[in-house]
């Protein structure tokens, strides 16, 4: 079958993982971890009512405010965080059309519905494994974007605000400008703010961060060091050269199980190549 003829039915995953509106966010998040997925469908009495993603969880769990006022994931119902009435496609929808839909609607997965029945789900990850991507031409420099950056000592509140404003992943840099790591919605969704690093006095750590960056506060709460970009990031970042081929970049993403590559030339940050940039090439 020609790659241009691939349809949603050819690439979708099935069966789908579902939760009920009254299930807790903790339950949904554990399901994502256990099955290595990024979203679950919300079903009520057999009807599709919503979709819950890592992005939904990440942004909502890290809302600013005092820690004592925030509810834990095991006390929040899925319905409160889920996106209602999600976009759906029919099984015959062309994969190229689905790729364009992902970009136009800023989503990363759509349920596949056949005459009112959910039969599967197609995601950006499914597209990345398809023959559409295997036929890509060009180099990383042709598809990469400018990178949004934060210093590793910037506060978590600053990170969340910037990610929501720019709708971007963030490259984390050290004080000397070198690349330290990367922050995505997944990092926000699965970061446990209560986790403390052993062997360090939290108040002393907070002061050290403040002195080095000028961006921190003494503490978020008594006895708790403020969480920073360096605490949340994944690192070290996987890097690629701008002259590498897109096919090599895709293979590197799959081998390292990442969706984003930091583009470096002569040890200098020059951009970022995201899965969305590959999807844009597919949608052309």
Secondary structure, DSSP 8 states (H G I E B T S, - for coil): --GGG-BHHHH-B-S--EE-TTSBHHHHHHHHHHHT-SEEEEEETTEEEEEEEHHHHHHHHT-SS-GGGS--GGGSBHHHHSEES--EE-TTSBHHHHHHHHHHHT-SEEEEEETTEEEEEEEHHHHHTSHHHHT--SBHHHH-B---EEETTSBHHHHHHHHHHHT--EEEE-TTS-EEEEE-HHHHHH--TT---TTS-HHHHHHHHHHHHS---S-SBTTB---BHHHH-B-S--EE-TTSBHHHHHHHHHHHT-SEEEEEETTEEEEEEEHHHHHHHHH-
